[in-house]
Amino acid sequence: MKGVLSGLNWRQAALPLGVVTIAACLVSLATGSDAVGVALGNALLVGAVIVPLWLIVAAPAVWRAGTNGVIAILAVALLFLVNLIGLSLPRVGFFAELEWNWQGKTLDLIWCLLLIGLLSPQLRREIGWTWETRPATLPVAFVNIGILTFVGFVALGNNAVGGATQGLTLERILFDASYPNLVEEIVFRGFMLALLDRAFGTPWTFAGARIGWGIVLTAWLFGLVHGIWLDAEGMLVFDHVYLVMTFVAGLMLGWIRALTGSLWPAYLAHAAPEVGILLALSLK
């Protein structure tokens, strides 16, 4: 089995942390160190809840994989925390006037694209950064994308789950249909899944896709991230319904990524339920 960090160097590994650190310094100049300190404390509090819950599920796979498993888990946990801190920074300037967290997602996009630019062509393919898909997999992927759109329209839109109560605005349409969902796919089904698949392998076959613990663990973390957060009063919120829904969605997105070998079908699948919600809201 290849080393988990094979093909990477310290510059690539440090890039996300470096970008988020620079952003935190710039935000601190604009808002003051106290505001940034509170944001960092809140991010670490959420992380301190999410990471142990994630590790409970990861423990059996790590036990079997040994050192490679430990390295992969640590790498993914650190990547998650860096990502969480970037999303938690106080919004400044133009971003502060917007309803949705464009600042955090733009910061994600910057470090993701910079990191991809440093990767070799082979590593880019490994994380799914390619237009090429495996033969005869796109029709299956698009059928599932259609199903997810329908689920968003019927189940999510009509029941006001996933922010449907916030109404239909141009900003929401742009946020749901553009790069915010793409960067989540790059992080979860790209970087994280590749690291975990290296450590734990893909010993199972499901509906034509080779999968392993990586899909389970990225989906579980995806669910935890969406089901646990701090509200405006700084209180920890646990939405078990949304956690389960996003966990199941994460499994499906991971399967589409594994089936096609590319991130872009997974991105379309990620956006599909939200497009369904937008369609439902447009008809109300």
Summary of the structure (lengths in Angstrom):
residues: 284
radius of gyration: 18.5
end to end distance: 53.5
largest distance: 54.0
contacts: 935
relative contact order: 0.15
helix: 76%
strand: 4%
